[in-house]
Amino acid sequence: MAVQSNYTEDNIRSLDWKEHIRMRPGMYIGKLGDGSSPDDGIYILIKEVLDNSIDEYVMGAGKTIEISVHSNKVIVRDYGRGIPLGKVVDVVSKMNTGGKYDSRAFKKSVGLNGVGTKAVNALSSYFRVESTRDGKSAAAEFEMGNLVDEELLDDTSRRKGTKVTFVPDEGIFKHYKFRNEYVERMLKNYVYLNPGLTIMFNGEKYYSENGLKDLLQENINESDMAYPIIHLKGEDIEVAITHSKTQYSEEYHSFVNGQNTTQGGTHLLAFREALVKTIRDYFGKNYDASDVRKSIVSAVSIKVMEPVFESQTKTKLGSTEMGGGLPTVRTYVNDFLKTQLDNYLHKNPDTAEKIQRKILQAERERKELSGIRKLAKERAKKASLHNKKLRDCRVHFGDLKKDNRLESTLFITEGDSASGSITKSRNVNTQAVFSLRGKPLNSYGMSKKIVYENEEFNLLQAALNIEESIEDLRYNNIVIATDADVDGMHIRLLLITFFLQFFPELIKEGHLYILQTPLFRVRNKKETIYCYSEQERKDAIEKLKPKPEITRFKGLGEISPDEFKHFIGDNIRLDPVMLDKDMSIEELLQFYMGKNTPSRQEFIINNLKVELDLVEDSNEN
């Protein structure tokens, strides 16, 4: 029989603002992470501070924002109006305090709930805010949300505005490292959405004149565009549209009030629906929606009064109303495209003809694939009943209400021993394993047909649930886990080729990673240290001297499940697979998988040399 515990007033505990944020950081900034993923908390901290500076620019105050990220310290300086001096402490440390509750001051602002900078303050080991206005300056310093110092200057020559400095707390964000590529992507989005704004990041200037048109040009190579970018602007809406010649899937960049809604929402659904309707009406043909949208690369940005988001991190719009007496989001977007896109197509018949050609090509390919698709689905159905390739987990990326959905991970492994080790040591709630039978097929230069004809690719596509689009992707992190030898590198390259060729947006949106596993184990009777590099090995030997035992791991299969759990748990180390912004996907594939050009040979020799030197060095010890 269960023993009943007393439930008294002593059980009721009231947490102050910073305690609550530090105890439940996921409620405020999504997942924590170490900086290897673009949606990791350390980037959300930058975004929360930056949003306030952007809102100042939108209100016509301050045309330049300066940001620096060096080591773990972030500094954001704007030249806006500055926080009212008597409220500097309150604005960053009292919940439900902020200027945006007064809708006259901030009409279509991003940060409406007065939580943002408080979360940054609470989750930082060091936080300083400084405001200058009317020739006076006030500053406050905090540690873990606790006020430690206040200053007030009655006379200063500093320019007006706000400066925030913070260092994320290593106790919360373990082993974190800022990756400039992710910060740059965020800043580029800000300037595309705010033409005329200058952002200086570590001395480099970011600026856009053409808004979303510039965003698309950054994301698709000109030689890959089926036609010039269609760029349309209204008072509360802006869209940019083109089709890719080589990409199979749909790619969307969506924004609300300057916020990148990576998971879309009502505005993106309305845009996709309105685009199909407008094009069908223009051509007077009832084209299949998937044929109209196939290979589309587009961006949509809308401004909504008091938007409702589905989470604190504002990645998905839930609002159905535009506010301010305007019609619903769906009607507003539909009316805009119906008028503006239709007008554009009438004025640019060359572009209209290229769009129609693209739709007809998509229709032909879909019909060609339909037979093989049906066969492949039947095969996959049988295989999923009998085959052990996928060991699934309980929580998936689409489970919006689960706190840990962002941690959902699929490990793609090779060989029974490695798969076995990961399967036994994984977290069954959030980590799934997909086992390869050996080297996958080289899909370079092949058509989408091969994805259905090749059993392994078809099952992988089904496991990820990305056949139609990546909207229903089942895992946030797709992690390639192969040995760090020549065979493992080759398998890694073949898998990256598969994703680049058929699902490049998985890479563009930061879902694909390489698992780092330790090269060495250094231990004595008291302590064990796992080392991921030659330098870490030397440091461990120095720490555990005189004569520690050194083991080199030659493959994942050599690592026991008991040890493996250390490398795929809280201390997991992932290297994101990123696209080279100076190369198109076609050029990248050509370089890695095309004929052996001298530059590719040189690249392979140089990279193999590093690996071989490491192996030889470890063998000597």
N, C-alpha and C positions, 0 to 999 in steps of 0.2 A: 504494500500500500504506500502511495506517495505521501511524503511528509509535507504538510502545508507550511510555507514560511509566512511570517507576519508581514502584512503590507501596511505600513504606517507612514506618517508624515516624513519620517526620516528617509524613506525610500524615494521621495520626490526631490530631485536635484535640479537646480536651475544653473545652467552653464552660462557664463558671460560670453560675449560675442566671439572673442578670440579663441576661447576654449572649444566652442562649438565648431568653428571653422577648422581648427587643428585636429579635432577628433574625427570630423567627417569631411575631409577636404574634397572628396569626390563629388559631394553635393554642389560644390561651388566652382570647381575647375575641371570636372570630368576625371580622367585618369591621371595618376601621378607620373610614372615613367621616368626614364633617364635622359630624355632628349633625342632618342633615336627615331621617334615617331613625330610627325607634324602636329598631332593632337595631344602631345604630352603636356602636362601641367605647366612646365616652366615657360612654354610659349604662350599659354593662356594668361600667365601673369603679365608678360610684356603687353599682350593685347588689351588686358583690362586697363592698364595705365595709359596706353596709347589711345584707346577709345575716348578718354576724356580730352586729350589734346586734339583729336580729330573733331570732336564735337565743338571745340572752341573755333577751329578753322571754319566749320560749317556755319557757325554763327557770325563769321566775318572777322574773327579776331586771331591774327597770327598766321602768316603764310608759310612759315618754315618750322619744322620739328626736327630736333637733333637727337639721335639715338647712338649710344655706344654700348657695345657688349664686349667686355674684355675679361677673360677667365670666367669668373662666376658673377661679376658685378655688372648690373644694368643701369644705365642713366638715360632718362627720357626728359628732354627740355623743350618746352613750347614757349611761344611768345604771345599767348592769348591774354585774357584779362586778369589772370591770376586768381587764386582762391581768395575770397574775402578773408583778411588777415585774422580776424577774431574767430574764424571757423576752421583754421588749418588743422588743428588737432581733431576736431569733431568729424570733419569730412573723411578722414582716413581711419577713424577708430570708433565711430558710433553708427550702429546699424540704422537704416532708414533715414540717413542724413545725406542730403545732396541737393544741388540746384535743379535737378531734372524733374522734381515733383511739381515745379512751377512750369507748366507747359508753355507759358509765354516766353520763357528764356530758352527752352530747348524743345522745338516743335516736333522734329522727327529724329530723335536721338537714339543711340544704341543702348547706352547704359541707363536703364530707367529704374533699377531697383535699389540703387544706393549700396550695392554690395561689393562691386569690383575692387576698388583700391583697399577696402577693408580686408578682403581675402588676401591680397598681395601682402599687405602689412602683417597679417597674422601668420602667413606661411613663409616669412622672410626672417633670417637670423639678424639681418640689419636692414632698416628701412628709414629713409630720410625724405621729408617733403619740405620744399621751400617755395614760398610764394612772394612775388614782388608786385606791388601796385601803388600808384600815387606816391612814388618816391620812398616808400617804406617796404620793409621786408620782414617776413615771419618764417620761422623754420621749426620743425619738430623731428626728433629722432626716436626710433623705437627698436626694440629687440624682441622678436617673437610676439609682436603686438603690444608689448609693454612700453609705455612712454618712459624714456630715460633722459631726455634733454629737450629744452625749449629755448628759442632765441627770438628776440624782437629788435629790429634795427629801425630807428626812427628816421634815419637819413641814409639813403643809398643811391648810387649812380647805376645800379644794375638795371637792365631792361626788364620791363614788366613781363609776367608770365609765371609758369610753374615748372619746377624741376623736381623730379622724383628719382631717387637712387635706391636700389634694393639688391640684396643678395639672397636668393632662394635658400631655405633652410635644408642643409644636407641631412638632417635627421628625418626629414619627410621625403625629399627627393634624393634617393640613394644614387651615388656614383654618377651624378648628372653632368652633362656637358652640352652647352649650346652649340647647335650646328647652324652656321651662318646661312646655309642654303634655305633652311626653313624660315629663318627670320627674314631673309631677302624676299621670299615668296609672299609672306604676309605683308611686307612693306610695299611691294609692287602692287598688290591688290588695293591697298589704301590709296596709292597715287592714281591708279586707273579709275577708282571710284570718285576721286576728288581732283579732277583736272585743275591745274594751277597750283596745287599744293607741292611744296618741295620737302622731301624727307632726306636728311643726311644720315647715313648709317656708316659708322666707323670711317668717316671722311668721304664716303662715296655718295654721289647725288642720285636720287630717284625722283623722276618727274614725268608727268604724262600730259599731253595736249589733247589726245583723241579718245580718252576714256577706255571703254570696253573694246574698241577697235584695236587699241594697243595691246590689251590683254590677249586677244585672240592671236595677234601677230607674234606674241611671245610664246604662245603655246602650240602653234602650227607653222611649219615651214612653208614659205610662200610657194615653193615648187610643189607642195602637197595639196594646195588649195584647188578645189574643182572650179571655183570662180572667186572673184574679188569679194572681200568681206562686205556683207550688207550691214550697215550701221544706222540704227534708227533711235531717235531720242524724243521723249515727251517730258512733261513737267515732272512727273513722279515715276517715270519708267525709261529705261534704256536697254536696248538689245543689240547684240552683234551675232551674225550668223554666217557660217560657211559650211561646206562639206569637204571631207578629206578624200583624197583619191585612193589612199591605201588602207586607212583605218576601217575596221569592220564595225566597231561599236559606236554608240552615242556618247558624246562627251559634253557635259554641261558645267558651267561655272555660275553659281547663283548667289545673289546678294540681297539683303534687306537692310535698308538704312545704313549701308556701308559695312554690314556684317556678312562675312562669308558663310553662307548656310550650306555647309558641306553635305548635309543630308537632305537638302532641298526643302520640300514643304508645299504649302498650297500654291505659292507663286510659281514654282517650277512645274507642278502638275498642270496649272492653267496655261503656262507657256507652251508646254509640249502639245497639249490638246488644241490650243489656238493655232499653232503653227500648222498642224495637219489640216485643220478645218479651212484655214485661209488658202493653203496650197490646193486642196481639193476643189474649193470654190473657184479659184483662179483658172484652173485647167478644165473645170467641169467634169472631172473624173473622180470616181470613188476609190482612189488608190488605198492600198493597205497601209495603215498607220506606220507599221514597222518599216515599210519600204521608203516612206517619206522621210523618216527620221534616221535611217541607217547611215552611218558614217558622219552624222552631223557633229560639228564642233561649234558650240555657241555659248553665249553669256547673257544673263538677264539680271537686271538690277531694278528693284522697286523701292519706293519710300512709302511707309505706312504709318499712320498716326497710332501711337501706343501699341506697337506690335506684341503679339502673344507668341512666345517661343516654347518649344516642348521641353527645354532643359535650360539650366542656368548658363551653360556655355553657348547657348543661342545658335546651335547648328541646324535647327529645323524649325521653319515657320509654321505655327499652328493657326494664326489669324485667318479668318475668312473675309474680314471687312478691311477696306482701305482706310476708313475713318474720314473725318472732316466732310461728311456729306457726300462722299464719292460712292459709286456702286461697289459691289463685292469685288474681291481680288480677281476672281474668275472672269467676271463681266468686264472689269477694267482692262485686264490683259488681252482678253479676246477682242474687245472693241478697238484697242490700240493696233493690234496686228492686222485685224480685218481692214482697217483704213490704211495704215502706214506701209505694211508689207505689200498689200495689194497694189497700192500706188507705185511703190518701188518697182515691182515686177512689170507693171504696164510701161513704166518709163525706161526699163532696162531689159528689153526682150532677149538680149544675148544671155544674161544671167538666168532668166526664166527658162530658156531652152536648155542650159547646162543643168539646171535643177531637175528638169523633166528627164533628161538623159540619165542622170544619176538614179532617179526613182525607177526608171525602166530597167536599168542594169541590176538594181537591188531586187526587183521583182523576178527577173530571170534567174539570178543566183538563188533566191529563196525557193523557186520552183524546182531548180536542179537539185537542191539539197533536201527537198521535202521527203523524197523516197528514202534516202540514206539516213536522214534524221529519224524517221520512223523505225527503221531497222536498229539504229544505234540505241534508241530509247528502250526498245524491247530487250536488247542485249544488256543494257545498263540495269534494267529492272531485274533481270535474272541474276546478273553479276552481284548486284547489291544485296540480293537475298543470300547468295552463297559465298561471295568472295570476302576476304578479310582485309582488303586493301585499306578501307577507311575504318579507323576506330574513332567514333565520333565523341563529341563532348556534349554537355547538357545545355550550356548557354551559348547562344549565337548572336552575331552582330545585329540581326534584326529585332532582337528582344529588347525593345526600347525601355521597358520598365526595370530591367535588371541593371544594378549598379556596375556589375563587372562585365557587361557585354563588350566594352571597348578592349578588354583583355582577351577576347576570344581569339584563339590562335590555331592555325593548321600547320603542323610540321610535315614537310615533304621529305621523307628519308629514303635511303637506298640500302637494301640488304636486310636480311632477317634479324641479325644481331643488333644493329643500330636501332631498327624499328622496335625491337623487343625492349631494349634499354629505355628508350623514350616512353614507350607505352606503359611500362611498369612504374616509371617515376613521375609521369605527368600528373597534372591536376585534372581529374576527370570532369570537373565542372566547366572549365574554360579551355582546355587544350585537347585538340584532336590530332590524330596521326594518319598520314596517307603514305603507304609503302610502295615504292617503285620496285619493279622486278629486275632492274639492271639499268643500263643506259637508255634513256628515252630516245625516241626518234629525233633526228635533226629536221626540224620543220621549216628551215630557212627557205624562202621562196615558194613555199607550198600554199595551196588555197585552203579556205576554211573547211573544205571537204575532209581534209586529213584529220581534223579534230573529231569527226564522227567515225571515220574508218579505223582510226587507231584506238584500240580498246582502252589503253592507259590514259590517253588524252581525254577521251570521252568520259571516263570515270572521274578524272580530275575536274573536268568542267562541271560535271553533275555534283560532285562533292562541294564545289565552291558556289554552285547555283548561279552561274554567270552566263548561261547560254544566250539569253535575250539581252541582258544589260547587267552592269554591276550594281544596279540599284538593290537587288536582293542578295548581295554578297553575304555569305554565311559566317565569314571570319574576318575580323578587322586586320589581323596580322597573318600573312602567308609567309612562312619561314622555311627557306631551303636549308636542310640540315644534312650536309654531306661531309665526307672526310676531307681534310686539308691536304690531300695528295693529288697527283696528276689526274687520276681517274675521277676523284671527287670534284676537282675543278672543272673537268669536262662535263660532268653531269650538271653541275651548277650552270655552266654556259648554255647547255642545251635547254634547260628549264627556263632560263632568262630569255632565250631566243623564242620559245613557245609563247611566253607572256608578251614579249615585245611585238611579235608577229600578229597575235590575235586579240590580246587584251591589254594594250599599252596603258589604258587609263588606270589599271591597277597599280602600275608603277608611278604614273603621273600623280596619283592621289595618295601615294605613300603607303601602300599596303604590302609591298614585297620586301623581304629582308633575307640576309644571310645570317645563320646562327654562328656565333663565335663559340668555339669550344676550346678548353685549355690545351696548350701544346705540352705542358709539363706539370708534374706534381712534385713538389719539394716538401719533404716532411722529416720530422724527428719524432721522438717518442711523445712529445707534448703537443706539437702543432702541425697542421697540414696547410700548405698554401698552394693554390692552383694558379698557374701562370699562363697568360695569354700571349706573351711576347718574350723575346730574348732578354729585354731589360728587366721585366718582372721576374724572370728566372734568376738573374744575377742578384737582384734585390733580395729575393727569398733566400738564396744561398748565404748571402751576407747576414741576414737576420737570424737564420737557424744554424749558423756555424757552431762547432767546427766541421762536422762531416755529415750533412743531412743526406737522406736517400733521395735520389733524383730519378723519376720515371718519365719517359717521353711517351705520350699517347700517339700511336701511329694511325688509329682509326676510331670512329665513334663506338664500334662494336667492342673495343677493349675496355671501355669505361663501364663499370658496373652500374646497375640501376640505382643503388644506394648513393653512388657518387653523382650520377647524372642529375639527380633532383636538385643539386646545388647550382647547376648551370642553366636550368630552365624554370627556376622559381623566381624569387624576388631579385636575385642577382643576375638574371639573364642578360647577356650582352648581345645586342643585335646590330648589324650593319645595314642601314637602309640601302636598297638599290635605287639609285637616282639616275635620271636622264641627263646627259651632257647637253647643256643649253645651246652649245655651238654646233651640235650635230643633229640632223634629222634622224628619225627612227630608222629610215631606210639606210642612211649612211652608217649608223651604228651597227646594224645587222650585216651590212656589207663588210665593215671592218673586221668584226669578230668571226663571222661565219662564211664570208665569201672566200675567194681564192687566196692563197697565201701571199699576200703582198709583202714587200720588204718592211713596211712600217709595222705590220701585224707580227711578222717574225721577230722583229726587234723588241716589240712589246712583250711577247710571250717569253723570249729568252731572258729579258731583264726581270720579269716577275718570277719566273721559275728559279732564277739564280738566287733570289732572296730566300725562297722556300728551301732550296738545296743547301745554302749556306747555313741556315738555321738547323737543318737536320744534321749536317756534318759537325757543326759546333756542339750540338747536344750529345752526339755519339762520342766525341772526345772526352766529354765529362762523365 
